[in-house]
C-alpha cells in the first residue's frame, strides 16, 4: 500500500521550503512534464531491446523552479555570482505507470516449454508517485538566456526523490478464461527456477505487491528553448535509480540474473512559465 503519511509529510516540507524561498525574494517558475518511460526491472531479459522497448509506460509531473538569477522583490537581477547565474533548484511531484511483461530470449517463439508458457502468462505493473528536488546546472548564462542572447540553454541535474510504489502482479497460466487470473502465490503457476532460494529458506517469496516506499537518485540531461519572455519549452532525459528492487513487486535471483535494483529512463517534454 502507498505510504500516504510519508508522502503527506514530504509534501508539507516541500511547500514549506517553497514558502521560505518566496520570502527570500527569488523568482519562480512552474511547469508541466510528460513523456514515455522505459522501466528496467526484473521482467524479461535485462539487456535486450525487446524488454527495454516492450516494458514502456508513461510519466507526468508538475515542476517548480527557484531561479537565483532574478529577484522578484525589485524586478531586478540578483547579485552577479557564478552560482546565481548558472544554477536553479527544481522541485517536482510526478507519477509514472508501466505495464510489465516478459520479453526476449526466454519467451521467443521457439521456446515451447511449460516454463516459457508460465513466463508469458506472468505480467505486472509498476506504479510510482514521486516527490523530490534536483539542482540544475546551466553551462551558459541564465541571464543571457533570459535576454534572448541565445534561444537554447542546455542543462544537467542531480537530485534525490522519495518514491511511494504500488506494484501489481498477475498470471493467466492454467486459466482458459481470458478474464480470469491465477494465484500468483501458487508456485505451480510461475517460473519454477525463481523459487530455489525461497524454498531453501534463503530469500523471501519473489513476488510482493504490498507496496512501500524508498528513496531514489535522479540525474538528467536536457535543454530549454526560449519560447517567449515568460515561457520555455523543455526536453529532459532522466535516469532514476531506486534504492529497492521491489518497485515492480518482483525480486528473484535465479542464476544471478537479477543483480541490480529497479531503475528507469524517462524522456519528458515540458512547458515552463515564469511567474515573476
N, C-alpha and C positions, 0 to 999 in steps of 0.2 A: 504494500500500500504506500501511497505517496506520503512523504514526511511533511505534512502541511504546517506543523508547528515550526520546524526549522525554516521552511520557506517564508512563513509569515515574519519570523524574526529577522531573516536576512533582508526581506523587503522593507521592513521598518528601518534597518540600518542603512539600506540603500537610499531611502527617502531622506533620512536624517543627514547623510553625507552630502546629498544634493542641496539640501537647505543650507548647510554650512558654507558650501561653495557659493551659493547665491548671495549670502550675506557678505562674503569676501569681495563680491563685485565682478567676478569673472563672467565672461559671456557664455551663452548656452546654445546648443544645437540639439534638435531632436530629429529622429528619422525612423524609417521602417526598412526592414530587410526581408528577403525571401529568396529561396533557391533550392536546387537539388542537393541531396545529402547522399554520400556513399558511406554506409555503415560497415566497418570492418569488425566482424565478430567471430564467434566460433562456428557459425554456419558456413557450410561449403568449404572449399579448398582455399586457404587464405590468400595465396598469391596468384590466383587465376583470375583473368579478366571476366570470365563468366560469373564469378562470385561478386567481384567488385561492381560490375555493371548491373547484375541481377538484383543485388540487395541494395537498392537505391530508394530513397524516400524524399521527404520534403521538410524544410525548416522555415520558420517565420519568426520574426522578433521585432521588438521595439528597442531603439537605442537612444542614448543621451550622451552628449559630449560637453565637457568643460574645456573651453579654449582659454589659454592663459595669455594669448597674444593681444586680446582686446578687453577693455574694461567697460562694462555696461553702465556703471555709475556715471561716468563722464562722457560716454560715447567717444572714447579716445583709446589709443594704443597703450598697453601696459609698459612697464619698464622693459627696455630693449635688452633682453638677455637671450642667450642661446636656447635655454630651456623653454622660455615663453614663446619663442618663435619657431620651435620645432617639435613640440610635444602637445598632445591632447590626451585627456583622460576620458575613456569611453566606458559607460555603464550599459548593461544590457539585460533584458528579460526576453527569453526565447523559448521556443518549443520545436521539437523535431520528432518525426514519426517515420519508421521504416519497417516495411514488411520483410521478413527474413525467410529464405528457403535455402536448401542445399543445392549447390551448383557445382559444375566442374567434373573432374576426373571420376569421382566415386559414384556419380549418378549419370554418367554418359550413357547413350542409348545401347551400347554394347554390354552394359552391366545389367544382367538379368537375374541376379541372385535375390534371395529373400532379404538379405541385408540392404541391398540397393533399393529395393521397394520400400523398406522401412525408412530409409533416408529421404526418399522422395515424398513420403507421406507426412514427414515431420516438418512443421513450419512454426514460425513465431513472429513476434513484432517487438521492436524497441520503441518505447515512448518516453520522452525525456522533457522535463522542464528545467530551464537553466536561469540562474541569476549570477551576475558577476561583473568584474571590471577588467579592463585592459588598458595598458599605456601604449599609445600610438606615437610612433616617431616618423616625422616627415623630413626627409633629407633636404628638401627645398624649403625656402622661407614661407611660412604660413601667411605672413603679412603680404608678401609679394603675390601669393596666390589669390588672396582676398582682393588685391588691387588689380587683378586681371593681367599681371605681368606674364602669366602663362595659364593655360586652361587646364593642364593636367598636373596633379600632385600625387606622386606615389607615396606609399607608407608601409611600414611593418609594425607589428604589435605583439605584445606578450602580456598574458594575464592569467587570472585564476577564476574559475567558475564553480559554484555549488550546483550539483545536479541531483534532482529527485527523479528516480526512474521507476517505471511501471511496466515491466515486460509482460508479454503474453506468449503462450505456447499451446500447440495442439498437434494431434496426429490423426490421419484418416486411415491408418492401417487397419485392415480387417473390418472396415465399415463400408459396405456397398452403398449405403445411403449417403449421397454427396453432402447432405446437411447434417450428418452425424459425425461426432468426433470420438476418438478412442481415449482411453485413460492414459495420460502422459506419465502417471506414476505406476503403470504396469510395465515392467521391464520387457515383457514379451512383445510389446508394441513398438519398441525402439531399437536402435542400432546396438547390438549386444556388446560390442567392444568398449562402449563408454562406461560400462559398469564393473570393469575389472577392479579398479581401485576402490570403488564403493563397496563391492561385495567382500573385498579383503579388509574392510574397515579402515582404509587409508584416506578416504576422501568422502565428502558429502554426496548426496544424490545429485546427479549432474544437471537437473532441472529445478529451478526455483523461481516461481513467478509471484512471490510475495511482494517484491519491490523493495526499495530502500533509497538511500541517499549516499552520495560520495562527492569528493572534490575532483576537479579536472584541471589540467593545464591547457591553455588555449594560445595558439600562435597563428598569425595570419600575415598575408602579404596582399596589398591591394592598391587601388588607385582611385582618386577622386577626379571628377570632371566638373569644371565650373560652369554651371548651367545659367546662373543669374547672380545678381548681387547677394541674394539671400537664399540661394539654393544650390545644391550639388547633386550629381549622380555619383554612385559609388559601386565599385566592383571589388569583391573581397573573397579571397580563397583562404579558408580556415582549416587548420589541423587541430583536433581536440582529442587529448588522451585522458582517459578516465583512470582513476586510482582504484578500479574494481574490474573484475572480469564477469560480473553478474548483470551488467547493463542490459544484455539481451536475454536474461533469465536462463542462461545456458553456460555451463562451465565443465568441460571434460579435459582429460589429459591422456587420451589414448595415444599410445606410441609417440608421445612427446610432440604431437601436432599442435597442441594448444599451449603456447609458451608466452603469450602476451595478453595484456588486458585489452578490453574493447576500446576502439577509437573510431573516429570518423573524419571524413573530409567533406567540407561544406562550401560550395560555391554560391555566394549570395550576391544578389543585386539590391541596391538600396537607393533611397532618396533621403537627403538630409536638408533640413530647413533651419536657418539661423534665426533664433528668437530675438537676440539683441546684440 
